[in-house]
Amino acid sequence: MKIGLDIDNVLANTFSELADYFNRYMGREHTPPEVVEVMRRDKLKMLGYWFVTWRDQLLTKLTPLDGAQATVRTWHSRHEIVLVTSRLSVFNRQTRSWLAKHDIPFHQLHHAREFHKYKKAVGCDIFVEDNLEECEVLAGHCPQVFLIDQPWNRRPVRANNIIRVAGWAELSAIFRPA
């Protein structure tokens, strides 16, 4: 079985650990949905933010979400793990370093623009993601998509093959690949 996984807010506790840093950089407090909107709308300011994030190696300092490491290790022994992230490719080395540091095994790592992950998820039997809009795109290409519940993805799910889960414990209880 081929299993596709996002990294930020699926494997890594990115939002909660970088929220204060993001708000300081942007000069004001943002709610989780506002952060997503700023990231999509203000490309120039985000380029500066990503440069500082890269320079300070902030993505290497994140912790994994509870249950992610153990579950991925279990799956890796019998299934192909494909990581597809919207992180800029300049973060590839830092991403690989973080994955190694936390002993999160994988077979492939791809960087893809938002809403283009499906191009790298070809052949994935399932995909795990935190971005509802991305899930809706992936749902047209993967038989099963799991949405990790987050404050920014609370609107109703439209596709029948998307299942919202509270986290890795619930995902592991629902999805048990052979």
C-alpha positions as CSV (number, residue, x, y, z in Angstrom):
1,M,0.0,0.0,0.0
2,K,1.2,3.5,-0.8
3,I,0.5,6.1,1.9
4,G,0.9,9.8,1.3
5,L,1.5,12.2,4.2
6,D,1.8,16.0,4.5
7,I,4.4,17.2,7.0
8,D,3.3,20.5,8.6
9,N,0.5,20.0,11.1
10,V,0.3,16.3,10.2
11,L,3.7,15.0,11.3
12,A,5.1,18.3,12.7
13,N,3.5,20.5,15.3
14,T,4.2,23.5,13.1
15,F,1.3,25.9,13.6
16,S,1.1,25.8,17.4
17,E,4.9,26.1,17.8
18,L,5.5,28.8,15.2
19,A,2.3,30.9,15.8
20,D,4.0,33.4,18.2
21,Y,7.0,33.7,15.9
22,F,4.6,34.3,12.9
23,N,2.6,36.9,14.8
24,R,5.7,38.8,15.9
25,Y,7.1,38.8,12.4
26,M,3.7,40.0,11.0
27,G,3.3,42.7,13.7
28,R,0.0,41.5,15.1
29,E,-2.0,38.6,16.4
30,H,-3.7,36.3,13.8
31,T,-6.3,33.6,14.3
32,P,-5.5,30.3,12.7
33,P,-7.8,31.0,9.7
34,E,-6.2,34.4,9.3
35,V,-2.7,32.9,9.2
36,V,-3.8,30.7,6.3
37,E,-5.3,33.7,4.5
38,V,-2.1,35.8,5.0
39,M,0.0,32.9,3.7
40,R,-2.1,32.8,0.5
41,R,-2.6,36.5,0.0
42,D,0.6,38.3,1.0
43,K,3.3,36.5,-1.0
44,L,6.0,39.1,-0.6
45,K,5.7,39.3,3.1
46,M,5.6,35.5,3.3
47,L,8.8,35.3,1.2
48,G,10.5,37.4,3.9
49,Y,9.0,35.2,6.7
50,W,10.2,32.0,5.0
51,F,13.7,33.4,4.5
52,V,13.9,34.2,8.2
53,T,12.4,30.8,9.1
54,W,15.0,29.1,6.9
55,R,17.9,31.3,8.2
56,D,17.0,30.5,11.8
57,Q,16.3,26.9,11.0
58,L,13.0,27.1,12.8
59,L,11.5,24.0,11.1
60,T,14.2,21.8,12.5
61,K,13.1,22.7,16.1
62,L,9.5,21.5,15.8
63,T,8.2,18.6,17.7
64,P,6.2,15.8,16.1
65,L,2.5,15.5,16.7
66,D,1.5,12.9,19.3
67,G,1.4,9.4,17.8
68,A,2.9,10.4,14.4
69,Q,6.3,8.8,14.8
70,A,5.1,5.5,16.1
71,T,2.4,5.1,13.5
72,V,4.6,6.0,10.6
73,R,7.4,3.7,11.8
74,T,4.8,0.8,12.0
75,W,3.5,1.6,8.5
76,H,6.9,2.0,7.0
77,S,7.9,-1.6,7.6
78,R,5.2,-2.9,5.3
79,H,4.1,0.1,3.2
80,E,5.5,2.8,1.0
81,I,5.5,6.2,2.7
82,V,5.4,9.2,0.4
83,L,5.8,12.6,2.1
84,V,4.4,15.5,0.1
85,T,4.9,19.0,1.6
86,S,4.0,22.5,0.5
87,R,7.3,23.7,2.1
88,L,9.5,25.5,-0.3
89,S,12.2,23.2,-1.7
90,V,14.9,25.4,0.0
91,F,13.7,23.7,3.2
92,N,14.6,20.2,1.8
93,R,17.8,19.7,3.8
94,Q,16.2,21.1,7.0
95,T,13.1,18.9,6.4
96,R,15.3,15.8,6.0
97,S,17.3,16.7,9.1
98,W,14.1,17.0,11.1
99,L,12.8,13.7,9.9
100,A,16.0,11.9,10.7
101,K,16.2,13.6,14.2
102,H,12.8,12.3,15.0
103,D,13.3,8.9,13.4
104,I,10.4,9.3,11.0
105,P,11.1,6.9,8.1
106,F,9.9,7.5,4.5
107,H,10.6,6.3,1.0
108,Q,10.0,9.5,-0.9
109,L,10.0,13.2,-0.1
110,H,8.4,15.7,-2.5
111,H,7.9,19.4,-2.4
112,A,4.8,20.7,-4.2
113,R,2.9,23.9,-4.4
114,E,-0.4,24.2,-2.6
115,F,-3.2,22.5,-4.5
116,H,-0.7,20.5,-6.6
117,K,0.2,17.8,-4.1
118,Y,-1.9,15.4,-6.1
119,K,0.8,15.4,-8.8
120,K,3.2,13.9,-6.4
121,A,0.7,11.6,-4.7
122,V,0.1,9.6,-7.8
123,G,-0.8,6.0,-6.8
124,C,-1.3,6.8,-3.1
125,D,-4.1,4.6,-1.6
126,I,-4.5,7.1,1.2
127,F,-3.3,10.6,2.0
128,V,-3.2,12.4,5.3
129,E,-3.5,16.2,5.2
130,D,-4.6,19.2,7.4
131,N,-5.6,21.6,4.6
132,L,-9.3,21.0,3.8
133,E,-9.0,22.5,0.3
134,E,-6.0,20.4,-0.4
135,C,-7.9,17.3,0.8
136,E,-10.7,18.1,-1.6
137,V,-8.2,18.2,-4.5
138,L,-6.6,15.0,-3.3
139,A,-10.0,13.3,-3.0
140,G,-10.2,13.3,-6.7
141,H,-6.9,11.4,-7.0
142,C,-6.7,9.1,-3.9
143,P,-9.3,6.6,-2.8
144,Q,-9.2,7.7,0.8
145,V,-8.1,11.0,2.4
146,F,-7.9,11.7,6.1
147,L,-8.2,15.3,7.3
148,I,-6.4,16.0,10.6
149,D,-8.8,18.4,12.4
150,Q,-7.4,21.9,12.9
151,P,-9.0,25.3,13.7
152,W,-8.5,26.4,10.1
153,N,-10.3,23.5,8.5
154,R,-13.6,23.4,10.3
155,R,-16.0,23.9,7.4
156,P,-18.0,20.8,6.4
157,V,-16.3,18.2,4.3
158,R,-17.8,17.8,0.8
159,A,-16.2,14.7,-0.6
160,N,-17.4,11.3,0.6
161,N,-13.9,9.9,0.6
162,I,-12.5,12.4,3.1
163,I,-12.7,11.4,6.8
164,R,-12.0,14.0,9.5
165,V,-9.9,12.6,12.4
166,A,-8.9,14.3,15.7
167,G,-5.3,13.1,15.5
168,W,-3.0,10.2,15.1
169,A,-4.7,8.0,17.8
170,E,-8.1,8.2,16.0
171,L,-6.4,7.8,12.6
172,S,-4.6,4.7,13.8
173,A,-7.9,3.3,15.2
174,I,-9.8,3.8,12.0
175,F,-7.1,3.0,9.4
176,R,-5.1,-0.2,10.0
177,P,-3.4,-1.2,6.7
178,A,-2.7,-5.0,6.3
